[in-house]
């Protein structure tokens, strides 16, 4: 089994904190890639299957919750509820 090697650049990228926003609330991570589902979960949207994540600029909807997103500093996302609501 091949061993995983890391470069100094890899180490620096892991240490760099990225700030991004979901519905205007700041989120932080050391990961440079997260899935749409992970972004929703980290921002407290539970269950994530009942939410649709979209990037504000340029506009894009992530309909696949397992879609991996390359995060950029100060990137802005919107979580939109898509689940059913109870009525009385």
Number of C-alpha atoms within 10 A of each C-alpha: 3 4 5 5 6 8 8 8 9 10 10 9 14 14 12 12 13 18 16 19 19 22 13 10 11 13 15 14 17 12 14 16 15 16 17 24 23 18 24 24 15 14 18 11 19 12 11 22 15 14 21 21 23 19 17 15 9 8 9 11 14 16 12 13 17 12 14 16 15 10 17 12 12 13 16 22 23 18 20 13 14 11 12 7 6 5 4 2
